[in-house]
Amino acid sequence: MGVEIQTTKKITCKHCGSEAVVRYGNYKGNPRYYCKLCKKKFKADDNLIGMRISTKEISSALNLYYDGESVRAIGRHFQQETGHTPSTATIYEWIQKYSQYLTESIKDYHPKEIGNEWVADETVLKIGGSQLWLWDIIDTRTRVLLASRLSRRRTTQDAQILIDQAVKMAGHHPKTVSTDQLKSYLDVFYGKDAEHRQGSPFSKEDSTSLIERWHGTLKSRTKVMRGLKNFETAYDFTNTYLAFYNYLRPHESLGNRTPMEVAGVGYPYKNWDDVIRTYKPKVKIEIFHLPHTPAPLPKTHIGRPRKLRITPPMPRISDKAVKLR
């Protein structure tokens, strides 16, 4: 009869992977540990301190959101997978908070190996009942989205600002820039030796189909959101989606690597879970709560909502009659 030997599982730090950890009490019934190397505390389970939901579930919600699912659809997904449903306000707060984590974490990283052939295009977005123009420019070799900006017009000045932002990101001027037939691109300075080519998504040469696909992906995402409310929310969303596209979203055409990996950027986070668990923001993260929407009026019967009194009752004209004995 064999003797069963129980081995003690080694505890390693979730932040740096070190084994120099010691027990540091309990947190709501779960063991807590302290790392002597990186000076950080962590729990034995996957939940962050102060949160009852694991980072894997939150990262799953963020992936679903930026892949095109609505907030309510994410809630239904949680109900089917875990048996509990976070409120739409809670899910929206996750999206706001950790989207700011992502945009803050990429500020010190810049691409090193951007190619010389770029494609620029613009598309219209419906924001708050009005139309704004979204300008984008992408590198054809690395698929890095070099610049993205919103404007109310399509002038030469708007096109020049886009090119200047792309040059600042890449660190050099391009050799060729392909655009559509918009006249605003004609008087733009692309570089001393740069060549400007005008084409269309359907032309065999100088095609803009690469960035048209990106605009299609972005529009399908904003369609689920039922439009963007104002210029500020649109600006925040496009900036975060640019960071998600460049740093966290792998591409099949790039061998399941992100554009920034191809461009030689040593970004340390591979997914949303890494960003949530590891990154510590240097600035204050602001969260805007969703406004409360009142419940619908109760219905007395089908098709006719109950009428609520909006004026005080009519006063009595005569005194109440005295009851005689």
Secondary structure as UniProt FT lines:
FT   TURN            14..16
FT   STRAND          21..27
FT   TURN            28..29
FT   STRAND          30..35
FT   TURN            36..38
FT   STRAND          41..43
FT   TURN            49..50
FT   HELIX           55..66
FT   TURN            67..68
FT   HELIX           71..82
FT   HELIX           88..105
FT   TURN            106..108
FT   STRAND          117..127
FT   TURN            128..129
FT   STRAND          130..139
FT   TURN            140..142
FT   STRAND          145..151
FT   HELIX           156..170
FT   STRAND          176..179
FT   HELIX           183..185
FT   TURN            186..187
FT   TURN            192..193
FT   STRAND          195..198
FT   TURN            201..202
FT   HELIX           209..224
FT   TURN            225..226
FT   HELIX           231..243
FT   HELIX           244..248
FT   HELIX           252..254
FT   HELIX           259..262
FT   TURN            263..264
FT   HELIX           272..278
FT   STRAND          299..301
FT   TURN            302..303
FT   STRAND          304..305
//
